[in-house]
Amino acid sequence: MNKLIPIVSFIVSGSLLLIYPLVFIAGIMSLAAVGGESFDLNALVATLFLILSMSYPITYFASLLTYVLKKNKSNNLEVLLISAPYIHLALTVVFSIIWMIVG
């Protein structure tokens, strides 16, 4: 695989970390507000969305470090490592849409 594609991909997915401090603060406040007497489907979807949105840096840095430190990368592993942050973002968007529908 061309060396420029992974670099650009990690830069684009890493640029989302610029707004992450605001997302983290909002997520902590929302997690504190989600609790209550009953735990229904709405609360479950909201909690999963908040956990996914707040754990994005873990996915990003794990895939970036694995990509950098892995010496012999197969093509399949390289594609998986490059696409892991995007898969994480797609799951976050899916849970956001489900939260809007259920809530």
FIFITOR-859663 format. One record per residue: residue in one letter; x, y, z of N, C-alpha, C, CB in turn. Coordinates in pm, 1 decimal, m for minus. Glycine has a CB too. Layout:
! residues N
<r: a npx: X npy: Y npz: Z capx: X capy: Y capz: Z cpx: X cpy: Y cpz: Z cbpx: X cbpy: Y cbpz: Z> .
...
END
This chain:
! residues 103
<r: m npx: 84.5 npy: m117.4 npz: 0.0 capx: 0.0 capy: 0.0 capz: 0.0 cpx: 89.2 cpy: 124.0 cpz: 0.0 cbpx: m96.2 cbpy: m0.3 cbpz: 122.1> .
<r: n npx: 45.4 npy: 224.3 npz: m68.3 capx: 119.2 capy: 349.4 capz: m76.0 cpx: 137.5 cpy: 406.5 cpz: 64.7 cbpx: 46.0 cbpy: 451.0 cbpz: m167.6> .
<r: k npx: 255.1 npy: 461.2 npz: 93.2 capx: 284.8 capy: 513.6 capz: 226.6 cpx: 209.9 cpy: 642.7 cpz: 256.7 cbpx: 433.3 cbpy: 536.8 cbpz: 240.9> .
<r: l npx: 166.4 npy: 714.6 npz: 154.3 capx: 97.7 capy: 840.9 capz: 175.3 cpx: m45.7 cpy: 821.0 cpz: 225.2 cbpx: 97.1 cbpy: 921.0 cbpz: 46.6> .
<r: i npx: m110.3 npy: 715.6 npz: 183.5 capx: m249.5 capy: 691.5 capz: 222.8 cpx: m264.3 cpy: 673.2 cpz: 374.3 cbpx: m303.6 cbpy: 568.3 cbpz: 150.5> .
<r: p npx: m182.6 npy: 589.1 npz: 439.9 capx: m196.7 capy: 576.7 capz: 585.2 cpx: m165.5 cpy: 706.8 cpz: 659.1 cbpx: m106.1 cbpy: 466.7 cbpz: 636.3> .
<r: i npx: m67.6 npy: 780.5 npz: 612.6 capx: m30.7 capy: 905.6 capz: 679.7 cpx: m145.5 cpy: 1005.6 cpz: 672.3 cbpx: 96.7 cbpy: 965.8 cbpz: 616.7> .
<r: v npx: m201.3 npy: 1023.6 npz: 554.3 capx: m312.9 capy: 1116.8 capz: 538.1 cpx: m434.1 cpy: 1068.3 cpz: 617.6 cbpx: m349.2 cbpy: 1132.8 cbpz: 388.5> .
<r: s npx: m458.3 npy: 938.4 npz: 616.8 capx: m572.6 capy: 883.2 capz: 689.8 cpx: m559.9 cpy: 907.4 cpz: 839.7 cbpx: m585.8 cbpy: 733.5 cbpz: 662.3> .
<r: f npx: m442.1 npy: 885.4 npz: 895.7 capx: m423.0 capy: 908.3 capz: 1038.6 cpx: m427.4 cpy: 1057.5 cpz: 1072.4 cbpx: m290.1 cbpy: 848.0 cbpz: 1084.4> .
<r: i npx: m382.3 npy: 1143.3 npz: 982.5 capx: m390.9 capy: 1287.7 capz: 1006.8 cpx: m536.2 cpy: 1333.1 cpz: 1006.5 cbpx: m310.4 cbpy: 1365.7 cbpz: 900.9> .
<r: v npx: m614.2 npy: 1284.7 npz: 909.8 capx: m755.5 capy: 1323.8 capz: 902.6 cpx: m831.8 cpy: 1273.1 cpz: 1024.6 cbpx: m820.1 cbpy: 1269.8 cbpz: 773.4> .
<r: s npx: m812.8 npy: 1146.7 npz: 1061.1 capx: m885.0 capy: 1094.3 capz: 1177.6 cpx: m831.5 cpy: 1153.0 cpz: 1307.9 cbpx: m875.3 cbpy: 941.6 cbpz: 1181.7> .
<r: g npx: m707.1 npy: 1194.2 npz: 1309.3 capx: m650.3 capy: 1257.6 capz: 1428.4 cpx: m692.6 cpy: 1401.9 cpz: 1445.5 cbpx: m501.4 cbpy: 1250.6 cbpz: 1423.3> .
<r: s npx: m734.7 npy: 1464.9 npz: 1337.0 capx: m777.9 capy: 1604.6 capz: 1347.6 cpx: m903.6 cpy: 1618.2 cpz: 1433.5 cbpx: m803.5 cbpy: 1662.7 cbpz: 1208.4> .
<r: l npx: m979.4 npy: 1510.4 npz: 1446.2 capx: m1097.4 capy: 1513.4 capz: 1532.4 cpx: m1060.1 cpy: 1525.7 cpz: 1679.6 cbpx: m1181.0 cbpy: 1388.3 cbpz: 1510.9> .
<r: l npx: m936.3 npy: 1493.6 npz: 1713.0 capx: m893.4 capy: 1505.3 capz: 1852.0 cpx: m878.9 cpy: 1650.8 cpz: 1896.1 cbpx: m762.0 cbpy: 1432.4 cbpz: 1871.7> .
<r: l npx: m882.4 npy: 1743.9 npz: 1802.1 capx: m873.6 capy: 1885.2 capz: 1838.4 cpx: m996.5 cpy: 1930.7 cpz: 1917.1 cbpx: m857.3 cbpy: 1971.1 cbpz: 1712.9> .
<r: i npx: m1112.7 npy: 1874.9 npz: 1887.4 capx: m1233.6 capy: 1912.9 capz: 1959.8 cpx: m1264.4 cpy: 1816.3 cpz: 2073.5 cbpx: m1351.5 cbpy: 1919.5 cbpz: 1864.5> .
<r: y npx: m1179.1 npy: 1717.1 npz: 2094.2 capx: m1207.6 capy: 1614.1 capz: 2193.1 cpx: m1222.2 cpy: 1667.2 cpz: 2335.9 cbpx: m1099.6 cbpy: 1511.5 cbpz: 2189.6> .
<r: p npx: m1144.5 npy: 1765.5 npz: 2381.4 capx: m1166.2 capy: 1813.1 capz: 2519.6 cpx: m1309.2 cpy: 1861.0 cpz: 2544.5 cbpx: m1069.6 cbpy: 1926.4 cbpz: 2551.0> .
<r: l npx: m1369.1 npy: 1925.1 npz: 2447.5 capx: m1508.0 capy: 1968.5 capz: 2462.5 cpx: m1603.4 cpy: 1849.9 cpz: 2464.2 cbpx: m1546.1 cbpy: 2064.2 cbpz: 2349.9> .
<r: v npx: m1577.2 npy: 1751.2 npz: 2379.0 capx: m1660.6 capy: 1630.5 capz: 2375.3 cpx: m1650.2 cpy: 1555.8 cpz: 2507.6 cbpx: m1618.9 cbpy: 1538.2 cbpz: 2258.1> .
<r: f npx: m1530.2 npy: 1549.6 npz: 2563.2 capx: m1510.0 capy: 1477.2 capz: 2688.5 cpx: m1584.5 cpy: 1544.8 cpz: 2803.7 cbpx: m1360.5 cbpy: 1467.5 cbpz: 2720.9> .
<r: i npx: m1575.9 npy: 1676.3 npz: 2812.9 capx: m1645.0 capy: 1748.3 capz: 2920.1 cpx: m1796.5 cpy: 1730.5 cpz: 2906.8 cbpx: m1607.8 cbpy: 1899.0 cbpz: 2917.5> .
<r: a npx: m1848.2 npy: 1743.8 npz: 2785.9 capx: m1992.1 capy: 1725.1 capz: 2764.1 cpx: m2033.0 cpy: 1581.1 cpz: 2793.3 cbpx: m2030.2 cbpy: 1762.6 cbpz: 2619.5> .
<r: g npx: m1948.5 npy: 1485.1 npz: 2758.3 capx: m1979.4 capy: 1344.9 capz: 2784.2 cpx: m1984.2 cpy: 1312.3 cpz: 2932.1 cbpx: m1878.3 cbpy: 1256.9 cbpz: 2717.0> .
<r: i npx: m1891.3 npy: 1367.9 npz: 3008.4 capx: m1891.2 capy: 1345.2 capz: 3153.3 cpx: m2018.4 cpy: 1402.1 cpz: 3215.5 cbpx: m1766.0 cbpy: 1409.1 cbpz: 3218.8> .
<r: m npx: m2057.1 npy: 1522.6 npz: 3173.3 capx: m2180.6 capy: 1581.5 capz: 3226.0 cpx: m2302.5 cpy: 1499.8 cpz: 3185.5 cbpx: m2196.0 cbpy: 1725.6 cbpz: 3177.2> .
<r: s npx: m2304.1 npy: 1449.3 npz: 3064.2 capx: m2418.0 capy: 1368.9 capz: 3017.8 cpx: m2424.3 cpy: 1234.0 cpz: 3087.7 cbpx: m2410.1 cbpy: 1348.0 cbpz: 2867.1> .
<r: l npx: m2309.6 npy: 1173.2 npz: 3112.7 capx: m2309.5 capy: 1046.2 capz: 3185.4 cpx: m2363.0 cpy: 1063.4 cpz: 3326.6 cbpx: m2168.7 cbpy: 987.5 cbpz: 3189.9> .
<r: a npx: m2334.1 npy: 1176.6 npz: 3387.5 capx: m2385.6 capy: 1202.3 capz: 3521.4 cpx: m2537.0 cpy: 1221.3 cpz: 3517.9 cbpx: m2317.6 cbpy: 1325.9 cbpz: 3582.4> .
<r: a npx: m2590.4 npy: 1268.6 npz: 3407.5 capx: m2733.6 capy: 1296.1 capz: 3398.1 cpx: m2815.4 cpy: 1176.6 cpz: 3350.2 cbpx: m2756.5 cbpy: 1411.8 cbpz: 3306.0> .
<r: v npx: m2752.7 npy: 1075.2 npz: 3292.1 capx: m2826.4 capy: 963.6 capz: 3232.9 cpx: m2888.5 cpy: 873.5 cpz: 3338.6 cbpx: m2735.0 cbpy: 882.0 cbpz: 3143.8> .
<r: g npx: m2828.3 npy: 862.4 npz: 3454.8 capx: m2876.6 capy: 769.7 capz: 3557.2 cpx: m3019.0 cpy: 798.2 cpz: 3599.2 cbpx: m2787.4 cbpy: 774.9 cbpz: 3677.6> .
<r: g npx: m3069.2 npy: 720.5 npz: 3689.9 capx: m3204.2 capy: 740.9 capz: 3738.5 cpx: m3258.4 cpy: 616.1 cpz: 3804.5 cbpx: m3294.8 cbpy: 783.4 cbpz: 3625.7> .
<r: e npx: m3388.1 npy: 617.1 npz: 3826.6 capx: m3453.7 capy: 505.0 capz: 3893.7 cpx: m3455.3 cpy: 380.0 cpz: 3805.7 cbpx: m3596.6 cbpy: 543.2 cbpz: 3932.7> .
<r: s npx: m3497.0 npy: 395.7 npz: 3680.6 capx: m3506.8 capy: 279.9 capz: 3591.8 cpx: m3403.1 cpy: 290.8 cpz: 3480.9 cbpx: m3649.0 cbpy: 268.2 cbpz: 3531.9> .
<r: f npx: m3363.0 npy: 176.5 npz: 3433.2 capx: m3263.9 capy: 171.3 capz: 3326.0 cpx: m3331.2 cpy: 106.8 cpz: 3205.4 cbpx: m3134.6 cbpy: 91.4 cbpz: 3369.7> .
<r: d npx: m3377.9 npy: 189.0 npz: 3112.3 capx: m3451.2 capy: 139.3 capz: 2997.1 cpx: m3363.3 cpy: 142.2 cpz: 2872.2 cbpx: m3578.5 cbpy: 221.9 cbpz: 2974.9> .
<r: l npx: m3424.9 npy: 116.6 npz: 2758.0 capx: m3351.4 capy: 112.1 capz: 2631.3 cpx: m3290.6 cpy: 248.2 cpz: 2597.4 cbpx: m3443.8 cbpy: 66.4 cbpz: 2517.7> .
<r: n npx: m3362.8 npy: 355.2 npz: 2626.5 capx: m3312.3 capy: 489.1 capz: 2599.4 cpx: m3184.4 cpy: 516.8 cpz: 2678.3 cbpx: m3418.8 cbpy: 593.5 cbpz: 2632.9> .
<r: a npx: m3183.3 npy: 480.7 npz: 2805.5 capx: m3065.0 capy: 501.9 capz: 2888.2 cpx: m2948.5 cpy: 414.9 cpz: 2841.7 cbpx: m3097.0 cbpy: 472.9 cbpz: 3034.6> .
<r: l npx: m2978.1 npy: 292.5 npz: 2797.3 capx: m2873.1 capy: 203.1 capz: 2748.1 cpx: m2808.3 cpy: 258.7 cpz: 2621.3 cbpx: m2930.4 cbpy: 63.4 cbpz: 2720.9> .
<r: v npx: m2890.8 npy: 302.4 npz: 2527.4 capx: m2837.9 capy: 356.7 capz: 2402.2 cpx: m2760.7 cpy: 485.7 cpz: 2428.6 cbpx: m2952.0 cbpy: 382.2 cbpz: 2301.3> .
<r: a npx: m2812.5 npy: 570.0 npz: 2518.4 capx: m2743.3 capy: 694.6 capz: 2551.5 cpx: m2608.3 cpy: 666.4 cpz: 2615.7 cbpx: m2829.1 cbpy: 780.5 cbpz: 2644.9> .
<r: t npx: m2603.6 npy: 569.7 npz: 2705.5 capx: m2477.6 capy: 534.4 capz: 2770.6 cpx: m2377.4 cpy: 477.9 cpz: 2670.2 cbpx: m2502.4 cbpy: 433.2 cbpz: 2882.8> .
<r: l npx: m2423.4 npy: 390.9 npz: 2581.2 capx: m2333.1 capy: 335.3 capz: 2479.2 cpx: m2280.1 cpy: 444.4 cpz: 2386.0 cbpx: m2405.4 cbpy: 227.1 cbpz: 2397.0> .
<r: f npx: m2366.7 npy: 537.7 npz: 2347.1 capx: m2322.3 capy: 648.8 capz: 2263.7 cpx: m2217.2 cpy: 732.8 cpz: 2336.3 cbpx: m2441.6 cbpy: 736.2 cbpz: 2223.5> .
<r: l npx: m2241.4 npy: 763.8 npz: 2461.9 capx: m2147.6 capy: 847.6 capz: 2536.5 cpx: m2014.1 cpy: 777.1 cpz: 2558.3 cbpx: m2207.7 cbpy: 887.3 cbpz: 2670.8> .
<r: i npx: m2019.0 npy: 649.0 npz: 2587.3 capx: m1894.1 capy: 574.2 capz: 2605.4 cpx: m1816.5 cpy: 567.7 cpz: 2474.1 cbpx: m1923.0 cbpy: 431.6 cbpz: 2657.6> .
<r: l npx: m1886.5 npy: 543.2 npz: 2363.7 capx: m1818.8 capy: 540.0 capz: 2233.6 cpx: m1758.5 cpy: 675.8 cpz: 2197.9 cbpx: m1916.5 cbpy: 496.5 cbpz: 2124.2> .
<r: s npx: m1832.9 npy: 782.0 npz: 2222.0 capx: m1781.8 capy: 913.7 capz: 2184.0 cpx: m1665.1 cpy: 955.8 cpz: 2272.8 cbpx: m1893.3 cbpy: 1018.0 cbpz: 2191.3> .
<r: m npx: m1662.4 npy: 909.8 npz: 2397.0 capx: m1552.4 capy: 948.9 capz: 2485.2 cpx: m1430.4 cpy: 857.5 cpz: 2472.7 cbpx: m1600.0 cbpy: 949.8 cbpz: 2628.4> .
<r: s npx: m1446.2 npy: 739.5 npz: 2413.5 capx: m1333.3 capy: 646.4 capz: 2402.4 cpx: m1263.5 cpy: 651.8 cpz: 2266.1 cbpx: m1381.2 cbpy: 505.4 cbpz: 2428.2> .
<r: y npx: m1295.7 npy: 748.9 npz: 2184.6 capx: m1233.0 capy: 759.3 capz: 2052.2 cpx: m1080.6 cpy: 772.3 cpz: 2058.6 cbpx: m1290.2 cbpy: 878.2 cbpz: 1978.0> .
<r: p npx: m1024.2 npy: 852.1 npz: 2149.3 capx: m877.1 capy: 860.2 capz: 2153.1 cpx: m809.1 cpy: 726.9 cpz: 2180.8 cbpx: m834.6 cbpy: 959.1 cbpz: 2257.9> .
<r: i npx: m873.5 npy: 640.8 npz: 2257.7 capx: m815.5 capy: 508.9 capz: 2284.9 cpx: m804.7 cpy: 429.9 cpz: 2154.6 cbpx: m901.0 cbpy: 430.8 cbpz: 2389.3> .
<r: t npx: m910.9 npy: 430.4 npz: 2076.4 capx: m909.6 capy: 359.4 capz: 1948.1 cpx: m806.7 cpy: 420.3 cpz: 1853.9 cbpx: m1048.9 cbpy: 362.4 cbpz: 1883.1> .
<r: y npx: m802.5 npy: 552.8 npz: 1847.8 capx: m711.0 capy: 620.2 capz: 1755.6 cpx: m565.3 cpy: 590.8 cpz: 1791.4 cbpx: m736.0 cbpy: 771.8 cbpz: 1756.9> .
<r: f npx: m528.5 npy: 612.3 npz: 1917.7 capx: m388.9 capy: 593.0 capz: 1955.4 cpx: m348.5 cpy: 446.3 cpz: 1954.5 cbpx: m363.8 cbpy: 651.8 cbpz: 2092.3> .
<r: a npx: m440.1 npy: 356.8 npz: 1986.2 capx: m408.6 capy: 213.6 capz: 1979.5 cpx: m379.8 cpy: 171.3 cpz: 1835.7 cbpx: m524.6 cbpy: 129.9 cbpz: 2037.1> .
<r: s npx: m462.4 npy: 217.6 npz: 1741.3 capx: m437.9 capy: 179.7 capz: 1601.8 cpx: m313.4 cpy: 249.1 cpz: 1547.0 cbpx: m559.7 cbpy: 214.0 cbpz: 1514.9> .
<r: l npx: m290.3 npy: 373.7 npz: 1586.7 capx: m170.9 capy: 444.7 capz: 1540.5 cpx: m43.4 cpy: 380.5 cpz: 1594.3 cbpx: m177.0 cbpy: 591.5 cbpz: 1582.6> .
<r: l npx: m39.8 npy: 350.4 npz: 1722.6 capx: 79.1 capy: 287.7 capz: 1781.1 cpx: 102.5 cpy: 147.7 cpz: 1724.9 cbpx: 65.8 cbpy: 280.9 cbpz: 1933.1> .
<r: t npx: m3.5 npy: 71.6 npz: 1706.7 capx: 12.3 capy: m61.7 capz: 1648.3 cpx: 63.5 cpy: m51.8 cpz: 1505.4 cbpx: m120.7 cbpy: m138.5 cbpz: 1651.8> .
<r: y npx: 14.7 npy: 46.9 npz: 1430.6 capx: 60.5 capy: 65.5 capz: 1293.0 cpx: 208.3 cpy: 104.3 cpz: 1289.8 cbpx: m24.1 cbpy: 172.7 cbpz: 1222.3> .
<r: v npx: 249.2 npy: 192.5 npz: 1378.7 capx: 387.8 capy: 240.6 capz: 1378.9 cpx: 483.3 cpy: 131.6 cpz: 1428.9 cbpx: 400.8 cbpy: 367.2 cbpz: 1466.8> .
<r: l npx: 444.1 npy: 57.9 npz: 1532.4 capx: 535.1 capy: m37.8 capz: 1594.5 cpx: 537.9 cpy: m174.2 cpz: 1526.1 cbpx: 497.7 cbpy: m55.7 cbpz: 1737.5> .
<r: k npx: 438.3 npy: m205.2 npz: 1448.2 capx: 434.1 capy: m335.2 capz: 1380.6 cpx: 534.1 cpy: m336.0 cpz: 1266.2 cbpx: 291.2 cbpy: m366.4 cbpz: 1328.4> .
<r: k npx: 628.9 npy: m425.2 npz: 1271.8 capx: 736.3 capy: m428.7 capz: 1171.8 cpx: 690.4 cpy: m487.7 cpz: 1039.1 cbpx: 853.7 cbpy: m508.6 cbpz: 1224.6> .
<r: n npx: 635.2 npy: m606.2 npz: 1043.6 capx: 592.6 capy: m672.7 capz: 919.5 cpx: 440.1 cpy: m667.4 cpz: 910.7 cbpx: 643.5 cbpy: m821.4 cbpz: 914.1> .
<r: k npx: 391.6 npy: m568.4 npz: 839.8 capx: 247.0 capy: m547.8 capz: 826.8 cpx: 196.9 cpy: m620.2 cpz: 702.8 cbpx: 212.4 cbpy: m396.2 cbpz: 819.6> .
<r: s npx: 97.3 npy: m704.4 npz: 723.7 capx: 29.7 capy: m759.8 capz: 607.6 cpx: m68.2 cpy: m655.0 cpz: 557.3 cbpx: m43.0 cbpy: m894.3 cbpz: 641.8> .
<r: n npx: m111.0 npy: m669.0 npz: 435.3 capx: m200.5 capy: m571.2 capz: 375.1 cpx: m334.0 cpy: m565.0 cpz: 449.4 cbpx: m223.7 cbpy: m604.5 cbpz: 227.7> .
<r: n npx: m385.2 npy: m681.4 npz: 492.9 capx: m512.7 capy: m684.5 capz: 565.7 cpx: m501.8 cpy: m613.6 cpz: 700.3 cbpx: m558.5 cbpy: m829.1 cbpz: 586.7> .
<r: l npx: m391.7 npy: m635.5 npz: 772.1 capx: m372.5 capy: m570.4 capz: 901.2 cpx: m358.2 cpy: m419.7 cpz: 883.5 cbpx: m249.2 cbpy: m627.6 cbpz: 972.7> .
<r: e npx: m289.5 npy: m378.8 npz: 779.8 capx: m271.2 capy: m235.9 capz: 754.3 cpx: m405.9 cpy: m168.0 cpz: 726.2 cbpx: m174.7 cbpy: m214.4 cbpz: 635.7> .
<r: v npx: m487.9 npy: m231.3 npz: 647.4 capx: m619.8 capy: m175.3 capz: 616.8 cpx: m705.8 cpy: m169.8 cpz: 742.8 cbpx: m690.3 cbpy: m258.6 cbpz: 507.4> .
<r: l npx: m700.1 npy: m272.1 npz: 826.0 capx: m776.7 capy: m274.5 capz: 949.7 cpx: m731.4 cpy: m163.7 cpz: 1044.6 cbpx: m763.6 cbpy: m410.6 cbpz: 1017.3> .
<r: l npx: m600.7 npy: m145.9 npz: 1056.7 capx: m550.1 capy: m42.3 capz: 1146.7 cpx: m583.7 cpy: 97.8 cpz: 1098.0 cbpx: m400.2 cbpy: m56.0 cbpz: 1162.6> .
<r: i npx: m582.2 npy: 117.5 npz: 969.0 capx: m616.4 capy: 248.6 capz: 914.0 cpx: m765.3 cpy: 276.4 cpz: 930.5 cbpx: m576.8 cbpy: 257.1 cbpz: 765.4> .
<r: s npx: m847.7 npy: 173.4 npz: 914.6 capx: m991.8 capy: 195.3 capz: 917.4 cpx: m1052.9 cpy: 186.7 cpz: 1057.2 cbpx: m1058.6 cbpy: 96.1 cbpz: 828.4> .
<r: a npx: m978.1 npy: 144.4 npz: 1158.5 capx: m1034.5 capy: 129.6 capz: 1293.0 cpx: m1092.8 cpy: 259.8 cpz: 1348.3 cbpx: m928.2 cbpy: 78.5 cbpz: 1387.4> .
<r: p npx: m1024.6 npy: 375.3 npz: 1337.3 capx: m1087.5 capy: 498.7 capz: 1387.1 cpx: m1214.9 cpy: 534.9 cpz: 1311.4 cbpx: m989.5 cbpy: 613.8 cbpz: 1377.9> .
<r: y npx: m1218.9 npy: 507.3 npz: 1182.2 capx: m1338.6 capy: 537.8 capz: 1103.8 cpx: m1454.4 cpy: 444.5 cpz: 1139.0 cbpx: m1307.6 cbpy: 528.0 cbpz: 954.5> .
<r: i npx: m1424.0 npy: 319.3 npz: 1167.8 capx: m1527.0 capy: 225.5 capz: 1212.5 cpx: m1582.9 cpy: 271.1 cpz: 1347.5 cbpx: m1469.6 cbpy: 80.9 cbpz: 1222.8> .
<r: h npx: m1493.6 npy: 316.1 npz: 1435.4 capx: m1536.0 capy: 366.7 capz: 1565.4 cpx: m1629.1 cpy: 487.3 cpz: 1548.8 cbpx: m1413.5 cbpy: 405.0 cbpz: 1650.5> .
<r: l npx: m1592.6 npy: 579.2 npz: 1460.3 capx: m1677.2 capy: 695.9 capz: 1435.2 cpx: m1811.2 cpy: 655.4 cpz: 1374.0 cbpx: m1605.3 cbpy: 794.5 cbpz: 1342.9> .
<r: a npx: m1810.4 npy: 557.8 npz: 1285.9 capx: m1935.9 capy: 512.2 capz: 1225.2 cpx: m2027.8 cpy: 451.1 cpz: 1331.1 cbpx: m1907.7 cbpy: 409.3 cbpz: 1113.3> .
<r: l npx: m1972.4 npy: 372.2 npz: 1422.4 capx: m2053.5 capy: 316.3 capz: 1530.4 cpx: m2109.1 cpy: 426.1 cpz: 1620.2 cbpx: m1971.1 cbpy: 217.7 cbpz: 1613.3> .
<r: t npx: m2030.1 npy: 529.6 npz: 1644.4 capx: m2077.1 capy: 641.9 capz: 1725.1 cpx: m2193.8 cpy: 711.7 cpz: 1658.0 cbpx: m1964.0 cbpy: 741.1 cbpz: 1749.9> .
<r: v npx: m2185.3 npy: 731.6 npz: 1527.3 capx: m2294.2 capy: 795.0 capz: 1453.2 cpx: m2418.3 cpy: 705.5 cpz: 1454.8 cbpx: m2250.9 cbpy: 824.8 cbpz: 1307.7> .
<r: v npx: m2400.4 npy: 575.3 npz: 1439.4 capx: m2514.0 capy: 482.5 capz: 1441.3 cpx: m2585.9 cpy: 488.6 cpz: 1576.5 cbpx: m2466.5 cbpy: 337.8 cbpz: 1412.3> .
<r: f npx: m2508.8 npy: 486.8 npz: 1686.1 capx: m2572.5 capy: 494.7 capz: 1817.6 cpx: m2635.1 cpy: 631.6 cpz: 1841.8 cbpx: m2471.0 cbpy: 464.2 cbpz: 1927.2> .
<r: s npx: m2581.6 npy: 734.7 npz: 1782.8 capx: m2643.1 capy: 867.0 capz: 1792.4 cpx: m2779.0 cpy: 868.3 cpz: 1723.4 cbpx: m2551.3 cbpy: 973.7 cbpz: 1730.8> .
<r: i npx: m2786.0 npy: 808.9 npz: 1606.6 capx: m2913.4 capy: 802.2 capz: 1533.1 cpx: m3013.9 cpy: 715.7 cpz: 1608.1 cbpx: m2891.5 cbpy: 746.5 cbpz: 1390.5> .
<r: i npx: m2968.9 npy: 602.4 npz: 1661.8 capx: m3058.8 capy: 517.3 capz: 1739.7 cpx: m3109.6 cpy: 591.4 cpz: 1863.2 cbpx: m2987.4 cbpy: 387.1 cbpz: 1781.2> .
<r: w npx: m3021.6 npy: 667.9 npz: 1927.2 capx: m3060.8 capy: 745.9 capz: 2044.7 cpx: m3167.6 cpy: 848.9 cpz: 2007.1 cbpx: m2937.7 cbpy: 816.2 cbpz: 2106.7> .
<r: m npx: m3153.1 npy: 911.3 npz: 1889.7 capx: m3253.3 capy: 1008.1 capz: 1845.2 cpx: m3387.5 cpy: 939.9 cpz: 1818.6 cbpx: m3205.0 cbpy: 1080.8 cbpz: 1718.6> .
<r: i npx: m3383.5 npy: 818.5 npz: 1764.0 capx: m3507.7 capy: 747.3 capz: 1731.7 cpx: m3575.2 cpy: 696.6 cpz: 1859.7 cbpx: m3479.1 cbpy: 629.1 cbpz: 1635.5> .
<r: v npx: m3496.1 npy: 635.9 npz: 1948.1 capx: m3551.5 capy: 577.4 capz: 2070.8 cpx: m3593.3 cpy: 684.8 cpz: 2170.3 cbpx: m3449.7 cbpy: 483.8 cbpz: 2135.7> .
<r: g npx: m3510.6 npy: 789.5 npz: 2180.4 capx: m3534.9 capy: 894.3 capz: 2281.0 cpx: m3646.2 cpy: 980.0 cpz: 2242.3 cbpx: m3414.8 cbpy: 978.1 cbpz: 2303.3> .
END
